[in-house]
Amino acid sequence: MAPYTWTFARAAGVSFQGLSTARRISLLGDLDRLASHPFRDGHLRYTDTDTREIRVWVVEDLMIHYWLDHAVREVRITQIEPAESP
């Protein structure tokens, strides 16, 4: 069985570019770990306007919004945003 990979939507890519170099490097490792275990439960779930189940994974200071495209074995990162502080 082929492993999953990950890919950015435009909005997520723009957010990624706005992060510091150190945070981008760290986030790349986080995304690789997510693709290695794509069926993990996210911290939150919601349905988008296209009726896809979007999962939200909170990692350090960021919320990573993604959905699983099983047909091409990809984790589609749709949005990266700062995590809310308690």
N, C-alpha and C positions, 0 to 999 in steps of 0.2 A: 504494500500500500504506500503510495507516494505521500510524503509529508505535506502539511499545509505551509503556505508562505503568507506574507502579509503585503498589503498595498495601501497607499494613501489615496483618499479622495482629495480634490483640490483644496478644500477648506482645511483639511487636516495637514496637508503639506505646507500651506501658508503658516499655520500655527507652529508647525515644527521648525520652520525657518526662523521664527521669532524667538526661539529658545537660545540660551547660551550654548556654546560649543560643548561644554562639559555635560550639560543636561541632554543635548541631542545624542551624544555618545551613550549616555546611560539609558536613554529612552530606546535607542536601537536594540540594546540588549533586552530590555523589557518586552519589546515587540517580538523579538525572536523567541523569548520564553512563552509568550502568549500563543504564537503560531505552533510551538512545540506541543502545547496542550490547549487546543482551540475549544474543547468542550467544557472547560472550567466554567463554573457559574460566575457571571459578572456580579458586581455589587448591586446593580440596578438593571432593570429591563423595561423597555417600552416598545411600542409599535410606531414606526414612522409612517409618513403619508403614503408610502408605497406598500404598506402592510408588512414590512419586514420587521422581524424581531431584532431590535437594537439592544445590545448589552453594553453596560458601562462598567469598566474596570478602573478602580481608583488605585493608582500607583504613585507613591510619594505625594507630590504636590499637584498631580494632574489627574483629570478624568479622561479616559480614553473610550470613545464611543465606537462601536464596531458591530458588524454583522458577519455571519459565516456564509460564504458562498461555497456550498458543498460541491457544486458542479465542477468548479475549477480549483477546489481545495485552497481557497484563500480566505484570510481574515481581512475584511475590508474596513479599514480605519476611516471613519467618516468625519470625526471631529476630535480635536484635542483642546481641552480647556482647563483652566486652573480649578483645582478642587476647592470646594467651599470650606472655609474654616469653621470649626464648631462655635 
